[in-house]
Amino acid sequence: MPASTIYLVRHGQASAKSRDYDVLSALGVQQARRLGAYLGGERRVIEVMVSGPRKRQIDTARHLVEAAHAAGMSYPAPVIVDELDEMPFREILNAALHHWIDEGPHMGAMLRGEPHIEYSFVRLRAFIKRAVMAWAAEELVAEGTETFARFAERVEGAIERLQQGGGAVMAVTSAGPVALSLRHARARGTESAHETMALAMEIVNASVSTLVSDGTNPLRVAAANQHDHLDPDAVTLV
């Protein structure tokens, strides 16, 4: 197997207060372009660019490539890899709303981004974390969609295929696949599903995690959740 480097990028900030979460916010666009400019300035070579299928993932890759080009580096257009999609968030959250009926309609309205509803990011994030943790532990079943085990299988399969191609690969995806990829490379503190999903909740928008292999040994983690290229007030988690 050839030597390989896989750069895992979480998409820029999405539109958490909008009806369509799957759209980069103005800050999300800035984060993606800042990362591209940083990589271009570092003369970082990328031979293969892939993206998950979501708009926020594709647009992050597009803005990143454009900014890197402006900084003097030519990156290939991203190829869509469906297996790098995020976990089935909508189904998980809908199942959680039905399971924890005590949360009431107010939480559902926040999740839908209804503008007339008082918005509490702290409360919303706590609910999302609770739901994702329960799903990963198989305590919460999202009918008609994949389990945590199936989610892990498809993401890790995609990472293995990217590794087999060798070279320098950049994969723009979401927090869940980034955390699972780190687990695949045996990052400390990701042994259990609970630990992996706890890490996913801490992956910063437009951050970079790096996996490397010399072609003989398995992938190892060279860097995780790196976001020094972002100003402190541009560090977000949605």
C-alpha positions as a Markdown table, in Angstrom:
| # | Residue | x | y | z |
|---|---|---|---|---|
| 1 | Met | 0.0 | 0.0 | 0.0 |
| 2 | Pro | 1.4 | 3.5 | -0.9 |
| 3 | Ala | 2.2 | 6.1 | 1.7 |
| 4 | Ser | -0.7 | 8.4 | 2.3 |
| 5 | Thr | -1.8 | 11.6 | 4.2 |
| 6 | Ile | -5.5 | 12.2 | 4.7 |
| 7 | Tyr | -6.5 | 15.7 | 5.8 |
| 8 | Leu | -10.0 | 15.7 | 7.4 |
| 9 | Val | -11.8 | 19.0 | 7.3 |
| 10 | Arg | -15.0 | 19.7 | 9.1 |
| 11 | His | -17.3 | 22.0 | 7.1 |
| 12 | Gly | -17.6 | 25.7 | 8.0 |
| 13 | Gln | -20.3 | 27.0 | 10.3 |
| 14 | Ala | -23.8 | 26.0 | 9.1 |
| 15 | Ser | -27.0 | 28.0 | 9.6 |
| 16 | Ala | -28.2 | 26.8 | 13.0 |
| 17 | Lys | -30.8 | 29.5 | 13.3 |
| 18 | Ser | -32.2 | 29.0 | 9.8 |
| 19 | Arg | -34.9 | 26.7 | 8.5 |
| 20 | Asp | -32.2 | 25.1 | 6.3 |
| 21 | Tyr | -29.3 | 24.1 | 8.5 |
| 22 | Asp | -27.4 | 22.7 | 5.5 |
| 23 | Val | -26.2 | 26.1 | 4.2 |
| 24 | Leu | -23.0 | 27.8 | 5.2 |
| 25 | Ser | -23.4 | 31.0 | 7.3 |
| 26 | Ala | -21.5 | 34.1 | 6.3 |
| 27 | Leu | -19.0 | 33.1 | 9.0 |
| 28 | Gly | -18.9 | 29.6 | 7.7 |
| 29 | Val | -17.8 | 30.9 | 4.3 |
| 30 | Gln | -15.1 | 33.0 | 5.9 |
| 31 | Gln | -13.9 | 30.0 | 7.9 |
| 32 | Ala | -13.6 | 27.9 | 4.7 |
| 33 | Arg | -11.8 | 30.6 | 2.8 |
| 34 | Arg | -9.4 | 31.3 | 5.8 |
| 35 | Leu | -8.5 | 27.6 | 5.8 |
| 36 | Gly | -7.9 | 27.6 | 2.0 |
| 37 | Ala | -5.7 | 30.7 | 2.3 |
| 38 | Tyr | -3.8 | 29.1 | 5.2 |
| 39 | Leu | -3.2 | 25.9 | 3.3 |
| 40 | Gly | -2.2 | 27.8 | 0.1 |
| 41 | Gly | 0.2 | 30.0 | 2.1 |
| 42 | Glu | 1.7 | 26.9 | 3.7 |
| 43 | Arg | 2.2 | 25.5 | 0.1 |
| 44 | Arg | 0.3 | 22.4 | 1.3 |
| 45 | Val | 0.1 | 19.9 | -1.6 |
| 46 | Ile | -3.3 | 18.2 | -2.1 |
| 47 | Glu | -3.6 | 15.6 | -4.9 |
| 48 | Val | -7.1 | 14.4 | -4.3 |
| 49 | Met | -10.0 | 16.4 | -3.0 |
| 50 | Val | -13.3 | 14.7 | -1.9 |
| 51 | Ser | -16.4 | 16.0 | -0.1 |
| 52 | Gly | -19.4 | 14.5 | 1.5 |
| 53 | Pro | -22.7 | 15.1 | -0.3 |
| 54 | Arg | -24.2 | 17.9 | 1.8 |
| 55 | Lys | -24.3 | 21.5 | 0.6 |
| 56 | Arg | -22.4 | 22.7 | 3.6 |
| 57 | Gln | -19.6 | 20.2 | 2.9 |
| 58 | Ile | -19.5 | 20.8 | -0.9 |
| 59 | Asp | -19.5 | 24.6 | -0.5 |
| 60 | Thr | -16.8 | 24.4 | 2.2 |
| 61 | Ala | -14.6 | 22.5 | -0.3 |
| 62 | Arg | -15.4 | 25.0 | -3.1 |
| 63 | His | -14.5 | 28.1 | -1.0 |
| 64 | Leu | -11.4 | 26.4 | 0.3 |
| 65 | Val | -10.2 | 25.5 | -3.2 |
| 66 | Glu | -10.9 | 29.1 | -4.5 |
| 67 | Ala | -9.0 | 30.7 | -1.6 |
| 68 | Ala | -6.1 | 28.3 | -1.9 |
| 69 | His | -5.9 | 29.1 | -5.7 |
| 70 | Ala | -5.8 | 32.8 | -4.8 |
| 71 | Ala | -2.9 | 32.1 | -2.5 |
| 72 | Gly | -1.0 | 30.4 | -5.3 |
| 73 | Met | -1.9 | 26.7 | -4.9 |
| 74 | Ser | -4.0 | 24.7 | -7.4 |
| 75 | Tyr | -6.2 | 22.1 | -5.8 |
| 76 | Pro | -8.5 | 19.7 | -7.8 |
| 77 | Ala | -12.2 | 20.1 | -7.8 |
| 78 | Pro | -13.9 | 18.0 | -5.1 |
| 79 | Val | -15.3 | 14.5 | -6.0 |
| 80 | Ile | -18.5 | 13.7 | -4.0 |
| 81 | Val | -18.2 | 10.6 | -1.7 |
| 82 | Asp | -21.6 | 9.8 | -0.3 |
| 83 | Glu | -20.0 | 7.6 | 2.5 |
| 84 | Leu | -18.6 | 10.8 | 4.0 |
| 85 | Asp | -22.1 | 12.1 | 4.8 |
| 86 | Glu | -22.9 | 13.0 | 8.4 |
| 87 | Met | -24.8 | 10.7 | 10.7 |
| 88 | Pro | -28.6 | 10.9 | 10.2 |
| 89 | Phe | -29.0 | 13.9 | 12.5 |
| 90 | Arg | -32.6 | 14.8 | 11.5 |
| 91 | Glu | -33.9 | 11.3 | 12.1 |
| 92 | Ile | -32.0 | 11.0 | 15.4 |
| 93 | Leu | -33.4 | 14.4 | 16.7 |
| 94 | Asn | -36.9 | 13.5 | 15.6 |
| 95 | Ala | -36.7 | 10.2 | 17.4 |
| 96 | Ala | -35.3 | 12.1 | 20.5 |
| 97 | Leu | -38.2 | 14.5 | 20.4 |
| 98 | His | -40.7 | 11.7 | 20.4 |
| 99 | His | -38.8 | 9.7 | 23.1 |
| 100 | Trp | -38.3 | 12.6 | 25.5 |
| 101 | Ile | -41.7 | 14.2 | 25.2 |
| 102 | Asp | -41.0 | 16.3 | 28.2 |
| 103 | Glu | -38.8 | 18.6 | 26.0 |
| 104 | Gly | -42.1 | 19.7 | 24.5 |
| 105 | Pro | -42.7 | 21.7 | 21.2 |
| 106 | His | -40.3 | 24.5 | 22.1 |
| 107 | Met | -37.3 | 22.3 | 21.4 |
| 108 | Gly | -38.8 | 21.1 | 18.1 |
| 109 | Ala | -39.4 | 24.7 | 17.1 |
| 110 | Met | -35.8 | 25.5 | 17.8 |
| 111 | Leu | -34.6 | 22.6 | 15.8 |
| 112 | Arg | -36.7 | 23.7 | 12.9 |
| 113 | Gly | -35.2 | 27.2 | 13.1 |
| 114 | Glu | -38.6 | 29.0 | 13.6 |
| 115 | Pro | -37.7 | 32.7 | 13.8 |
| 116 | His | -40.3 | 33.6 | 16.4 |
| 117 | Ile | -39.0 | 31.1 | 18.9 |
| 118 | Glu | -36.5 | 32.2 | 21.6 |
| 119 | Tyr | -33.2 | 30.5 | 20.7 |
| 120 | Ser | -30.9 | 29.0 | 23.3 |
| 121 | Phe | -27.8 | 27.6 | 21.7 |
| 122 | Val | -26.6 | 26.1 | 25.0 |
| 123 | Arg | -29.9 | 24.3 | 25.5 |
| 124 | Leu | -30.0 | 23.1 | 21.9 |
| 125 | Arg | -26.5 | 21.8 | 22.0 |
| 126 | Ala | -27.2 | 19.9 | 25.2 |
| 127 | Phe | -30.2 | 18.3 | 23.6 |
| 128 | Ile | -28.3 | 17.3 | 20.5 |
| 129 | Lys | -25.5 | 15.8 | 22.5 |
| 130 | Arg | -28.0 | 13.8 | 24.7 |
| 131 | Ala | -29.7 | 12.5 | 21.5 |
| 132 | Val | -26.5 | 11.5 | 19.7 |
| 133 | Met | -25.1 | 9.8 | 22.8 |
| 134 | Ala | -28.3 | 7.8 | 23.3 |
| 135 | Trp | -28.3 | 6.8 | 19.6 |
| 136 | Ala | -24.6 | 5.7 | 19.7 |
| 137 | Ala | -25.4 | 3.6 | 22.8 |
| 138 | Glu | -28.4 | 2.0 | 21.0 |
| 139 | Glu | -30.7 | 3.5 | 23.7 |
| 140 | Leu | -32.4 | 5.6 | 21.1 |
| 141 | Val | -33.6 | 4.0 | 17.8 |
| 142 | Ala | -34.2 | 6.2 | 14.7 |
| 143 | Glu | -36.6 | 4.1 | 12.7 |
| 144 | Gly | -35.7 | 3.5 | 9.1 |
| 145 | Thr | -32.2 | 4.8 | 9.2 |
| 146 | Glu | -28.7 | 3.5 | 10.0 |
| 147 | Thr | -27.4 | 2.5 | 13.4 |
| 148 | Phe | -24.2 | 3.9 | 14.9 |
| 149 | Ala | -22.5 | 0.6 | 13.9 |
| 150 | Arg | -23.5 | 1.1 | 10.2 |
| 151 | Phe | -22.5 | 4.7 | 10.3 |
| 152 | Ala | -19.1 | 3.7 | 11.5 |
| 153 | Glu | -18.8 | 1.0 | 8.9 |
| 154 | Arg | -19.5 | 3.3 | 6.0 |
| 155 | Val | -17.2 | 6.1 | 7.2 |
| 156 | Glu | -14.3 | 3.8 | 8.0 |
| 157 | Gly | -14.7 | 2.0 | 4.7 |
| 158 | Ala | -14.4 | 5.4 | 2.9 |
| 159 | Ile | -11.2 | 6.2 | 4.8 |
| 160 | Glu | -9.7 | 2.8 | 3.9 |
| 161 | Arg | -10.4 | 3.4 | 0.2 |
| 162 | Leu | -8.9 | 6.9 | 0.3 |
| 163 | Gln | -5.8 | 5.4 | 2.0 |
| 164 | Gln | -5.4 | 2.8 | -0.7 |
| 165 | Gly | -5.1 | 5.4 | -3.3 |
| 166 | Gly | -2.1 | 6.9 | -1.5 |
| 167 | Gly | -0.8 | 10.5 | -1.8 |
| 168 | Ala | -2.2 | 13.6 | -0.2 |
| 169 | Val | -6.0 | 13.6 | 0.1 |
| 170 | Met | -8.3 | 16.2 | 1.6 |
| 171 | Ala | -11.8 | 15.0 | 2.7 |
| 172 | Val | -14.3 | 17.7 | 3.6 |
| 173 | Thr | -17.0 | 16.2 | 5.8 |
| 174 | Ser | -18.7 | 16.7 | 9.2 |
| 175 | Ala | -17.9 | 16.3 | 12.8 |
| 176 | Gly | -19.2 | 12.7 | 13.1 |
| 177 | Pro | -17.1 | 11.3 | 10.3 |
| 178 | Val | -14.0 | 13.2 | 11.5 |
| 179 | Ala | -14.3 | 11.6 | 14.9 |
| 180 | Leu | -14.9 | 8.2 | 13.5 |
| 181 | Ser | -11.8 | 8.6 | 11.2 |
| 182 | Leu | -9.8 | 9.5 | 14.3 |
| 183 | Arg | -11.1 | 6.4 | 16.0 |
| 184 | His | -10.2 | 4.3 | 12.9 |
| 185 | Ala | -6.6 | 5.6 | 13.3 |
| 186 | Arg | -6.7 | 4.6 | 17.0 |
| 187 | Ala | -6.8 | 8.0 | 18.5 |
| 188 | Arg | -6.7 | 7.9 | 22.3 |
| 189 | Gly | -10.0 | 8.4 | 24.0 |
| 190 | Thr | -12.1 | 7.0 | 21.1 |
| 191 | Glu | -12.3 | 3.4 | 22.2 |
| 192 | Ser | -16.1 | 3.4 | 22.8 |
| 193 | Ala | -19.0 | 4.8 | 20.8 |
| 194 | His | -19.7 | 7.2 | 23.7 |
| 195 | Glu | -16.1 | 8.6 | 23.6 |
| 196 | Thr | -16.1 | 8.9 | 19.8 |
| 197 | Met | -19.4 | 10.9 | 19.8 |
| 198 | Ala | -18.2 | 13.0 | 22.7 |
| 199 | Leu | -15.2 | 13.9 | 20.5 |
| 200 | Ala | -17.5 | 14.7 | 17.6 |
| 201 | Met | -19.2 | 17.3 | 19.7 |
| 202 | Glu | -15.9 | 19.1 | 20.1 |
| 203 | Ile | -14.7 | 19.2 | 16.4 |
| 204 | Val | -14.4 | 22.8 | 15.4 |
| 205 | Asn | -15.8 | 24.2 | 12.1 |
| 206 | Ala | -13.2 | 24.4 | 9.4 |
| 207 | Ser | -10.7 | 22.5 | 11.6 |
| 208 | Val | -8.2 | 20.0 | 10.2 |
| 209 | Ser | -7.3 | 16.6 | 11.5 |
| 210 | Thr | -4.4 | 14.7 | 9.8 |
| 211 | Leu | -3.9 | 10.9 | 9.4 |
| 212 | Val | -0.7 | 9.6 | 8.0 |
| 213 | Ser | 0.7 | 6.2 | 6.9 |
| 214 | Asp | 4.0 | 5.2 | 5.5 |
| 215 | Gly | 2.4 | 2.5 | 3.4 |
| 216 | Thr | 3.5 | -0.3 | 5.8 |
| 217 | Asn | 1.8 | 0.6 | 9.0 |
| 218 | Pro | -1.8 | 1.5 | 9.7 |
| 219 | Leu | -3.0 | 5.1 | 9.7 |
| 220 | Arg | -2.0 | 7.1 | 12.7 |
| 221 | Val | -3.1 | 10.5 | 14.0 |
| 222 | Ala | -0.6 | 13.3 | 13.3 |
| 223 | Ala | -2.9 | 16.1 | 14.3 |
| 224 | Ala | -6.5 | 16.4 | 15.6 |
| 225 | Asn | -9.0 | 19.3 | 15.5 |
| 226 | Gln | -6.3 | 21.8 | 14.5 |
| 227 | His | -7.8 | 25.3 | 14.1 |
| 228 | Asp | -4.9 | 27.7 | 14.7 |
| 229 | His | -5.7 | 29.3 | 11.3 |
| 230 | Leu | -8.9 | 30.7 | 12.8 |
| 231 | Asp | -9.2 | 33.8 | 15.0 |
| 232 | Pro | -10.5 | 33.0 | 18.5 |
| 233 | Asp | -13.8 | 34.8 | 17.8 |
| 234 | Ala | -14.2 | 32.7 | 14.6 |
| 235 | Val | -14.1 | 29.3 | 16.5 |
| 236 | Thr | -17.5 | 27.6 | 16.3 |
| 237 | Leu | -19.0 | 24.2 | 16.8 |
| 238 | Val | -22.2 | 24.1 | 14.6 |
